Amino acid sequence: MWNKYGKEVVSGVISFSILFSGVAAFAQESGTMDADSVAGEPPMKPRPALYQQREEMKESREEARKEVRDTRAEARKEVLDTRADARKEVGEMRKDVRAANVEKREEMKENREEVRKDIRDMRENASSTMSSTTRREMMDKARDMREDMRADMEARREDFKKQVEAKREETKKMVEEKRAEFAEKVKGIKDEKKKASVEKLNENLQKINTENIARFTEVLNKQDQIASDVSSRISKIESEGASTTVSVATVKADLALAQTAIAAARASVVAQTAKVYSIVITTEANLKADVSSVRKALETDLKAVRDSVKASQDALRKAARGLAPVANPQN
């Protein structure tokens, strides 16, 4: 038994030795192992050249990073300096513009003062060249003209008032006839609510016309007063001497057109006074259309009169604006 196991042990030792010897020989041939390593010595340390290459690469990377940081810092500084220079230039340009504007305003102010002084001197010279007797005569003439214009304005107002009253008297009979016709027709309406509403509307139609005529008359009276004031101002300018800032002939022409427009507006008011508005009832079913028809007629007629009054107002405003340089000599 011993011989059997002894032979197996010896055989295993021999096999291991052979295997180990083969591995050692393969390592020596491939260069990865040497005799010392096979004998159990530690491996060799890396060569110094590899360390030197690694250090050189590290230094190169650090230098590259430093160059990039320096370049960015220089670029940032250059941008900031450029912005500062641009702000400075803009500030100087704004300062120059403000100074130029101030200088221009001062120049315009001086020019206005010179113009005002020239106007005052011309007026004083015109006044000094006229003798006191001539000035008094012209002032008396202007006063007489103002009195004549005032009297003429009052006469026009009275004549207009008489015309309106005459038209009212003429239409009074027609108004009564229309009321009687309406009262007869409205009896045929069975709906009491509709009947009361139509009666109220019919009564208000003529009232609306009368109120508008009164308002138009008041406006035209004010226009007459303004026209008289403009005419007085023209007379005063002529009596004090010629003015270079106002074209008297132009203002006179505009005033004449305004007075013509006022007269036309008064004629339209007189014509409107003679009109009578009453609902003409056909049938109860057509009641809404009957009311709408007469109401539309009233609105159309009043609009025509209103446009005429506005036209005279615009013409008078144009004449008054011609005197603005005299009313505001400093502008």
Buried (B, 14 or more C-beta within 10 A) or exposed (E): EEEEEEEEEEEEEEEEEEEEEEEBEEBBEEEEBBEEBBEEEEEEEEEEEEEEEEEEEEEEEEEEEEEEEEEEEEEEEEEEEEEEEEEEEEEEEEEEEEEEEEEEEEEEEEEEEEBEEEBEEBBEEEEEEBEEEEBEEBBEEBBEBBEEBBEEBEEBBEEBEEBBEEBBEEBEEEBEEBBEBBEEBBEEBEEEEBBEBBBEEBEBBBEBBEEBBEEBBEBBBEBBEBBBBBBBBBBBBBBBBEBEEBEBEEBBEBBBBBBEBBBBBBEBBBBBBBBBBBBEBEEBEEBEEBBEEBBEEBEEBBEEBBEBBEBBBEBBEBBBEBBEBBEEBEE
